[in-house]
Amino acid sequence: MSGEKKKVKLFRPVLALVIGLLIMLISFGTYMVHTTLEDVLEEEYGVPVVTHDQSSSQS
């Protein structure tokens, strides 16, 4: 028995969970880098949304 190697499970639920979370994190990061807030708001509301106004800061 000492000469036999134990079988190592290749699929473990914890490993699959970690890989899934890593993929979700990478996907979310690339989405946030390549998408602007104005694009998302315009897509949601259908009209351009004013996120800041230069005239109010000048007065």
C-alpha positions in Angstrom: 0.0 0.0 0.0 2.9 2.4 0.6 4.0 2.0 -3.1 0.5 2.9 -4.4 -0.3 6.5 -5.1 -3.7 7.9 -4.1 -5.9 9.1 -6.9 -6.1 12.8 -6.9 -9.6 14.2 -7.8 -9.2 16.5 -10.8 -12.6 18.1 -10.4 -13.3 19.7 -7.0 -16.2 22.0 -6.4 -14.0 24.6 -4.7 -11.7 24.7 -7.7 -14.6 25.1 -10.1 -16.0 27.9 -7.9 -12.7 29.7 -7.8 -12.3 29.5 -11.6 -15.9 30.6 -12.1 -15.4 33.6 -9.9 -12.1 34.5 -11.6 -13.8 34.4 -15.0 -16.7 36.6 -13.7 -14.2 39.1 -12.3 -12.2 39.3 -15.5 -15.4 39.7 -17.6 -16.7 42.5 -15.3 -13.3 44.2 -15.4 -13.2 44.3 -19.2 -16.8 45.5 -19.3 -16.1 48.4 -17.0 -12.9 49.4 -18.9 -14.6 49.4 -22.3 -18.0 50.9 -21.4 -18.6 54.5 -20.4 -21.4 55.5 -18.0 -22.9 57.8 -20.6 -23.3 54.8 -23.0 -25.0 52.7 -20.4 -27.4 55.5 -19.3 -28.3 56.4 -22.8 -29.0 52.7 -23.6 -31.2 52.4 -20.4 -33.2 55.6 -20.8 -33.1 56.1 -24.6 -32.1 59.7 -24.4 -28.7 61.3 -23.5 -28.5 61.8 -19.8 -26.6 64.9 -18.4 -24.2 63.6 -15.8 -22.5 67.0 -15.2 -23.1 70.6 -16.1 -20.3 73.0 -16.7 -22.6 76.1 -16.4 -23.5 75.4 -12.8 -19.9 75.1 -11.7 -18.9 78.5 -13.3 -21.5 80.6 -11.3 
